[in-house]
Amino acid sequence: MTWDVALILGIDGLANGAVYLLAGLGLVLIFSVTRVVFVPFGDIAAFAALTLAAFETNRLPPTIGLVAVLAVIATLTEIGSLIRKGEAAAIPKAVLAWGVLPLVPCALAWAASRAGAPAAVNIVVTVLLVVPIAPLLARIVFQPIADASVLVLLIVSLALHFLLSGLGLLFFGPEGSRTQPLASGTIPLGEGFTVSGQIVLMVASAIVLSGLFFLVFERTVAGKALRATAVNRVGARLVGIRPARTALLAYGSASLLAGLIGVLIAPVTTMYYDSGFIIGLKAFVAAIIGGLVSYPMTAVGALAVGVVESFASFWSGALKDVIVFSLLIPVLMLRSFLSVHSEEEEDEVEQ
């Protein structure tokens, strides 16, 4: 391997790591607030990429139907919950929140596809269209079992991924799609070596979005509420923070990140209805490196995963995923050695 090849692989690894960084942040955000390992995160990113591809081919995005179906189910779920609690007076508000608001992006997407909107508008509408997906899924699936164990939540999350894969096949079909590059041209980095504008855009977007992510957590009331819920759910409830609302905010923020990821990766790889699973798994490796709690370590882990994947694809394209997922073994062993283990205290003998 020459230095030129190593440099090319390193830059490709940084581009991949930028994607895994954003996905890892979304996974850590949801887990820290809700204790849910949100496996369908990658599916939402794939749906965003397929939505943008539908806009480019002047087709009505099938995501509209998917969001509409989820909105109807979420509305019925909320109405049923309010009736059981004897709070029927809140039904109109529930219909507005779960049935009407998610359909606003659907109406925008329908109008954009009919009018032949420019590329920038299509990108914005694509992201807006997938934002309601995670909150709707949370209301339908996770909110009723919010107090379940982490293992139960993980099993449900995995089952939800397979359900979304089936829905993706139903709405989007088996064909793959790839969009036009968001940034054209190349940037020279020395004699005879250039970097594509798309890769620069991916890396720059990850840096900017990570910075905005940090500012939101540190400087805004909503960010502080998310941090408080992540640290202590009971304490947050005692000071007036509603964990259910912060959970929906976390799901919405993660869905926004997934939509942006889908837009960024749509031009560089052919996306299928089930392509998001591998993206989510590799982001999960990065999140595990961060212990599912540390955002800086998750960022470091994401870059490591991206670089390892890039070099592994050079050594053996068939085994690159195996090599990447093998990173979990030393990480888990190291965390096991460094963590403090304590035996459960025996119950006191009643006198």
PABA-348868 format. One record per residue (C-alpha): x, y, z; residue number from 1. Coordinates in steps of 0.5 Angstrom, whole numbers, plus 500, padded with zeros to 3 digits. Each point is the difference from the previous one (the first is absolute). Last residue first. Layout:
! PABA-348868
lopa px=X, py=Y, pz=Z, mivo=NUM
...
END
This chain:
! PABA-348868
lopa px=430, py=479, pz=627, mivo=351
lopa px=499, py=500, pz=492, mivo=350
lopa px=507, py=499, pz=497, mivo=349
lopa px=503, py=505, pz=496, mivo=348
lopa px=499, py=499, pz=492, mivo=347
lopa px=507, py=498, pz=497, mivo=346
lopa px=504, py=506, pz=497, mivo=345
lopa px=501, py=499, pz=492, mivo=344
lopa px=507, py=499, pz=499, mivo=343
lopa px=504, py=506, pz=497, mivo=342
lopa px=503, py=500, pz=493, mivo=341
lopa px=504, py=507, pz=499, mivo=340
lopa px=501, py=501, pz=492, mivo=339
lopa px=507, py=500, pz=497, mivo=338
lopa px=500, py=492, pz=499, mivo=337
lopa px=493, py=500, pz=497, mivo=336
lopa px=501, py=506, pz=496, mivo=335
lopa px=507, py=497, pz=497, mivo=334
lopa px=496, py=494, pz=498, mivo=333
lopa px=494, py=504, pz=497, mivo=332
lopa px=505, py=504, pz=496, mivo=331
lopa px=504, py=494, pz=498, mivo=330
lopa px=494, py=496, pz=497, mivo=329
lopa px=496, py=506, pz=497, mivo=328
lopa px=506, py=501, pz=495, mivo=327
lopa px=498, py=494, pz=497, mivo=326
lopa px=494, py=503, pz=497, mivo=325
lopa px=505, py=504, pz=495, mivo=324
lopa px=504, py=494, pz=498, mivo=323
lopa px=494, py=496, pz=499, mivo=322
lopa px=497, py=506, pz=496, mivo=321
lopa px=506, py=500, pz=496, mivo=320
lopa px=500, py=493, pz=498, mivo=319
lopa px=498, py=499, pz=493, mivo=318
lopa px=504, py=507, pz=498, mivo=317
lopa px=506, py=497, pz=503, mivo=316
lopa px=507, py=504, pz=501, mivo=315
lopa px=497, py=506, pz=496, mivo=314
lopa px=493, py=500, pz=503, mivo=313
lopa px=504, py=499, pz=507, mivo=312
lopa px=503, py=506, pz=499, mivo=311
lopa px=494, py=504, pz=499, mivo=310
lopa px=496, py=496, pz=506, mivo=309
lopa px=506, py=502, pz=505, mivo=308
lopa px=499, py=507, pz=498, mivo=307
lopa px=493, py=501, pz=501, mivo=306
lopa px=500, py=496, pz=506, mivo=305
lopa px=505, py=504, pz=503, mivo=304
lopa px=496, py=506, pz=498, mivo=303
lopa px=494, py=498, pz=503, mivo=302
lopa px=504, py=498, pz=507, mivo=301
lopa px=503, py=507, pz=501, mivo=300
lopa px=493, py=503, pz=499, mivo=299
lopa px=497, py=495, pz=505, mivo=298
lopa px=506, py=501, pz=505, mivo=297
lopa px=498, py=508, pz=499, mivo=296
lopa px=492, py=498, pz=501, mivo=295
lopa px=501, py=496, pz=506, mivo=294
lopa px=494, py=496, pz=502, mivo=293
lopa px=499, py=494, pz=496, mivo=292
lopa px=507, py=497, pz=503, mivo=291
lopa px=503, py=505, pz=495, mivo=290
lopa px=503, py=493, pz=496, mivo=289
lopa px=493, py=498, pz=500, mivo=288
lopa px=498, py=506, pz=497, mivo=287
lopa px=505, py=499, pz=494, mivo=286
lopa px=498, py=492, pz=500, mivo=285
lopa px=493, py=503, pz=499, mivo=284
lopa px=502, py=504, pz=495, mivo=283
lopa px=502, py=494, pz=496, mivo=282
lopa px=493, py=496, pz=501, mivo=281
lopa px=496, py=506, pz=498, mivo=280
lopa px=504, py=501, pz=494, mivo=279
lopa px=499, py=492, pz=499, mivo=278
lopa px=493, py=501, pz=501, mivo=277
lopa px=498, py=506, pz=495, mivo=276
lopa px=501, py=496, pz=494, mivo=275
lopa px=493, py=497, pz=501, mivo=274
lopa px=496, py=504, pz=495, mivo=273
lopa px=506, py=500, pz=495, mivo=272
lopa px=505, py=506, pz=499, mivo=271
lopa px=506, py=500, pz=495, mivo=270
lopa px=506, py=504, pz=503, mivo=269
lopa px=503, py=507, pz=499, mivo=268
lopa px=494, py=504, pz=498, mivo=267
lopa px=495, py=498, pz=506, mivo=266
lopa px=505, py=500, pz=505, mivo=265
lopa px=499, py=507, pz=502, mivo=264
lopa px=493, py=501, pz=499, mivo=263
lopa px=499, py=493, pz=505, mivo=262
lopa px=504, py=503, pz=505, mivo=261
lopa px=496, py=506, pz=500, mivo=260
lopa px=494, py=496, pz=501, mivo=259
lopa px=503, py=496, pz=506, mivo=258
lopa px=502, py=506, pz=503, mivo=257
lopa px=493, py=503, pz=500, mivo=256
lopa px=498, py=493, pz=503, mivo=255
lopa px=504, py=501, pz=505, mivo=254
lopa px=498, py=507, pz=502, mivo=253
lopa px=493, py=497, pz=500, mivo=252
lopa px=501, py=494, pz=504, mivo=251
lopa px=504, py=504, pz=505, mivo=250
lopa px=494, py=505, pz=500, mivo=249
lopa px=495, py=495, pz=501, mivo=248
lopa px=504, py=497, pz=506, mivo=247
lopa px=500, py=507, pz=503, mivo=246
lopa px=493, py=500, pz=500, mivo=245
lopa px=499, py=493, pz=503, mivo=244
lopa px=505, py=502, pz=505, mivo=243
lopa px=496, py=506, pz=503, mivo=242
lopa px=504, py=505, pz=503, mivo=241
lopa px=497, py=504, pz=506, mivo=240
lopa px=506, py=499, pz=505, mivo=239
lopa px=498, py=493, pz=503, mivo=238
lopa px=499, py=497, pz=493, mivo=237
lopa px=507, py=502, pz=499, mivo=236
lopa px=502, py=497, pz=506, mivo=235
lopa px=497, py=494, pz=498, mivo=234
lopa px=503, py=499, pz=493, mivo=233
lopa px=507, py=502, pz=503, mivo=232
lopa px=506, py=501, pz=495, mivo=231
lopa px=496, py=499, pz=494, mivo=230
lopa px=494, py=504, pz=502, mivo=229
lopa px=505, py=506, pz=502, mivo=228
lopa px=504, py=500, pz=494, mivo=227
lopa px=493, py=500, pz=496, mivo=226
lopa px=498, py=506, pz=504, mivo=225
lopa px=506, py=503, pz=499, mivo=224
lopa px=499, py=500, pz=492, mivo=223
lopa px=493, py=502, pz=501, mivo=222
lopa px=502, py=506, pz=504, mivo=221
lopa px=506, py=502, pz=495, mivo=220
lopa px=507, py=502, pz=501, mivo=219
lopa px=504, py=493, pz=501, mivo=218
lopa px=496, py=495, pz=497, mivo=217
lopa px=498, py=504, pz=494, mivo=216
lopa px=507, py=503, pz=499, mivo=215
lopa px=503, py=493, pz=500, mivo=214
lopa px=495, py=497, pz=495, mivo=213
lopa px=502, py=507, pz=496, mivo=212
lopa px=507, py=498, pz=500, mivo=211
lopa px=499, py=493, pz=498, mivo=210
lopa px=496, py=502, pz=494, mivo=209
lopa px=505, py=505, pz=498, mivo=208
lopa px=506, py=494, pz=500, mivo=207
lopa px=495, py=495, pz=497, mivo=206
lopa px=498, py=505, pz=494, mivo=205
lopa px=508, py=501, pz=499, mivo=204
lopa px=501, py=493, pz=499, mivo=203
lopa px=495, py=499, pz=496, mivo=202
lopa px=501, py=506, pz=496, mivo=201
lopa px=507, py=498, pz=499, mivo=200
lopa px=498, py=493, pz=497, mivo=199
lopa px=495, py=503, pz=495, mivo=198
lopa px=505, py=505, pz=498, mivo=197
lopa px=505, py=495, pz=498, mivo=196
lopa px=507, py=500, pz=502, mivo=195
lopa px=506, py=501, pz=496, mivo=194
lopa px=507, py=497, pz=499, mivo=193
lopa px=505, py=501, pz=494, mivo=192
lopa px=504, py=505, pz=504, mivo=191
lopa px=497, py=502, pz=507, mivo=190
lopa px=493, py=500, pz=503, mivo=189
lopa px=496, py=503, pz=494, mivo=188
lopa px=493, py=501, pz=501, mivo=187
lopa px=495, py=496, pz=495, mivo=186
lopa px=494, py=502, pz=496, mivo=185
lopa px=492, py=499, pz=502, mivo=184
lopa px=497, py=501, pz=506, mivo=183
lopa px=493, py=497, pz=502, mivo=182
lopa px=501, py=494, pz=495, mivo=181
lopa px=494, py=497, pz=496, mivo=180
lopa px=496, py=495, pz=503, mivo=179
lopa px=501, py=492, pz=501, mivo=178
lopa px=494, py=495, pz=500, mivo=177
lopa px=499, py=493, pz=501, mivo=176
lopa px=494, py=496, pz=498, mivo=175
lopa px=497, py=495, pz=505, mivo=174
lopa px=493, py=504, pz=501, mivo=173
lopa px=500, py=507, pz=503, mivo=172
lopa px=493, py=499, pz=504, mivo=171
lopa px=499, py=492, pz=501, mivo=170
lopa px=508, py=499, pz=500, mivo=169
lopa px=500, py=506, pz=506, mivo=168
lopa px=495, py=497, pz=503, mivo=167
lopa px=503, py=493, pz=501, mivo=166
lopa px=507, py=504, pz=502, mivo=165
lopa px=496, py=504, pz=505, mivo=164
lopa px=497, py=493, pz=503, mivo=163
lopa px=507, py=497, pz=500, mivo=162
lopa px=502, py=507, pz=504, mivo=161
lopa px=495, py=500, pz=505, mivo=160
lopa px=501, py=492, pz=502, mivo=159
lopa px=507, py=503, pz=502, mivo=158
lopa px=497, py=506, pz=504, mivo=157
lopa px=496, py=495, pz=503, mivo=156
lopa px=506, py=495, pz=502, mivo=155
lopa px=504, py=507, pz=502, mivo=154
lopa px=494, py=502, pz=505, mivo=153
lopa px=499, py=493, pz=503, mivo=152
lopa px=508, py=500, pz=501, mivo=151
lopa px=500, py=507, pz=503, mivo=150
lopa px=494, py=498, pz=505, mivo=149
lopa px=493, py=503, pz=499, mivo=148
lopa px=498, py=507, pz=503, mivo=147
lopa px=499, py=503, pz=493, mivo=146
lopa px=495, py=494, pz=498, mivo=145
lopa px=494, py=504, pz=498, mivo=144
lopa px=505, py=506, pz=497, mivo=143
lopa px=504, py=495, pz=496, mivo=142
lopa px=496, py=498, pz=494, mivo=141
lopa px=495, py=504, pz=498, mivo=140
lopa px=502, py=507, pz=503, mivo=139
lopa px=507, py=498, pz=499, mivo=138
lopa px=499, py=498, pz=492, mivo=137
lopa px=496, py=507, pz=500, mivo=136
lopa px=506, py=504, pz=503, mivo=135
lopa px=505, py=496, pz=495, mivo=134
lopa px=496, py=501, pz=494, mivo=133
lopa px=498, py=507, pz=501, mivo=132
lopa px=507, py=503, pz=497, mivo=131
lopa px=500, py=496, pz=494, mivo=130
lopa px=496, py=505, pz=496, mivo=129
lopa px=504, py=506, pz=502, mivo=128
lopa px=506, py=497, pz=498, mivo=127
lopa px=497, py=499, pz=493, mivo=126
lopa px=497, py=507, pz=500, mivo=125
lopa px=507, py=503, pz=501, mivo=124
lopa px=503, py=496, pz=495, mivo=123
lopa px=495, py=501, pz=495, mivo=122
lopa px=500, py=508, pz=501, mivo=121
lopa px=507, py=500, pz=498, mivo=120
lopa px=499, py=496, pz=494, mivo=119
lopa px=495, py=504, pz=497, mivo=118
lopa px=493, py=499, pz=500, mivo=117
lopa px=496, py=496, pz=495, mivo=116
lopa px=493, py=503, pz=502, mivo=115
lopa px=497, py=493, pz=501, mivo=114
lopa px=506, py=497, pz=504, mivo=113
lopa px=500, py=506, pz=504, mivo=112
lopa px=493, py=500, pz=501, mivo=111
lopa px=500, py=493, pz=502, mivo=110
lopa px=506, py=501, pz=505, mivo=109
lopa px=497, py=506, pz=503, mivo=108
lopa px=493, py=496, pz=501, mivo=107
lopa px=504, py=495, pz=503, mivo=106
lopa px=504, py=505, pz=505, mivo=105
lopa px=494, py=502, pz=503, mivo=104
lopa px=497, py=493, pz=501, mivo=103
lopa px=504, py=499, pz=506, mivo=102
lopa px=496, py=506, pz=503, mivo=101
lopa px=493, py=498, pz=499, mivo=100
lopa px=500, py=493, pz=503, mivo=99
lopa px=504, py=499, pz=506, mivo=98
lopa px=500, py=508, pz=502, mivo=97
lopa px=494, py=502, pz=497, mivo=96
lopa px=496, py=493, pz=502, mivo=95
lopa px=503, py=500, pz=507, mivo=94
lopa px=497, py=507, pz=501, mivo=93
lopa px=493, py=498, pz=498, mivo=92
lopa px=501, py=494, pz=505, mivo=91
lopa px=501, py=504, pz=506, mivo=90
lopa px=493, py=500, pz=502, mivo=89
lopa px=500, py=493, pz=500, mivo=88
lopa px=504, py=500, pz=506, mivo=87
lopa px=497, py=494, pz=504, mivo=86
lopa px=507, py=496, pz=500, mivo=85
lopa px=498, py=494, pz=496, mivo=84
lopa px=497, py=505, pz=495, mivo=83
lopa px=506, py=504, pz=499, mivo=82
lopa px=504, py=494, pz=499, mivo=81
lopa px=496, py=498, pz=494, mivo=80
lopa px=500, py=507, pz=497, mivo=79
lopa px=508, py=499, pz=501, mivo=78
lopa px=500, py=494, pz=496, mivo=77
lopa px=495, py=502, pz=495, mivo=76
lopa px=504, py=506, pz=498, mivo=75
lopa px=507, py=496, pz=500, mivo=74
lopa px=496, py=495, pz=495, mivo=73
lopa px=498, py=506, pz=496, mivo=72
lopa px=507, py=503, pz=500, mivo=71
lopa px=503, py=494, pz=498, mivo=70
lopa px=496, py=499, pz=494, mivo=69
lopa px=501, py=507, pz=498, mivo=68
lopa px=508, py=500, pz=501, mivo=67
lopa px=500, py=494, pz=496, mivo=66
lopa px=496, py=502, pz=494, mivo=65
lopa px=504, py=507, pz=500, mivo=64
lopa px=506, py=496, pz=500, mivo=63
lopa px=498, py=497, pz=493, mivo=62
lopa px=503, py=506, pz=497, mivo=61
lopa px=496, py=503, pz=494, mivo=60
lopa px=504, py=499, pz=494, mivo=59
lopa px=504, py=505, pz=496, mivo=58
lopa px=506, py=496, pz=500, mivo=57
lopa px=504, py=505, pz=504, mivo=56
lopa px=494, py=500, pz=505, mivo=55
lopa px=500, py=492, pz=501, mivo=54
lopa px=508, py=500, pz=501, mivo=53
lopa px=499, py=505, pz=506, mivo=52
lopa px=495, py=495, pz=503, mivo=51
lopa px=504, py=494, pz=499, mivo=50
lopa px=506, py=504, pz=504, mivo=49
lopa px=495, py=502, pz=505, mivo=48
lopa px=497, py=493, pz=500, mivo=47
lopa px=508, py=497, pz=501, mivo=46
lopa px=501, py=505, pz=506, mivo=45
lopa px=493, py=498, pz=503, mivo=44
lopa px=503, py=493, pz=500, mivo=43
lopa px=506, py=501, pz=503, mivo=42
lopa px=497, py=503, pz=506, mivo=41
lopa px=496, py=493, pz=500, mivo=40
lopa px=504, py=497, pz=506, mivo=39
lopa px=498, py=505, pz=505, mivo=38
lopa px=504, py=498, pz=506, mivo=37
lopa px=495, py=502, pz=505, mivo=36
lopa px=502, py=502, pz=507, mivo=35
lopa px=495, py=507, pz=499, mivo=34
lopa px=505, py=506, pz=501, mivo=33
lopa px=507, py=497, pz=500, mivo=32
lopa px=497, py=495, pz=494, mivo=31
lopa px=497, py=505, pz=496, mivo=30
lopa px=506, py=505, pz=500, mivo=29
lopa px=505, py=494, pz=499, mivo=28
lopa px=497, py=497, pz=494, mivo=27
lopa px=499, py=507, pz=497, mivo=26
lopa px=508, py=502, pz=502, mivo=25
lopa px=502, py=493, pz=497, mivo=24
lopa px=496, py=502, pz=493, mivo=23
lopa px=504, py=507, pz=500, mivo=22
lopa px=506, py=496, pz=501, mivo=21
lopa px=499, py=495, pz=495, mivo=20
lopa px=499, py=504, pz=494, mivo=19
lopa px=506, py=504, pz=502, mivo=18
lopa px=504, py=494, pz=501, mivo=17
lopa px=498, py=498, pz=493, mivo=16
lopa px=503, py=506, pz=497, mivo=15
lopa px=506, py=500, pz=505, mivo=14
lopa px=501, py=493, pz=497, mivo=13
lopa px=500, py=502, pz=493, mivo=12
lopa px=506, py=505, pz=502, mivo=11
lopa px=504, py=495, pz=503, mivo=10
lopa px=499, py=495, pz=494, mivo=9
lopa px=502, py=505, pz=495, mivo=8
lopa px=506, py=502, pz=505, mivo=7
lopa px=502, py=493, pz=501, mivo=6
lopa px=500, py=499, pz=492, mivo=5
lopa px=504, py=506, pz=499, mivo=4
lopa px=505, py=497, pz=506, mivo=3
lopa px=501, py=494, pz=496, mivo=2
lopa px=497, py=493, pz=502, mivo=1
END
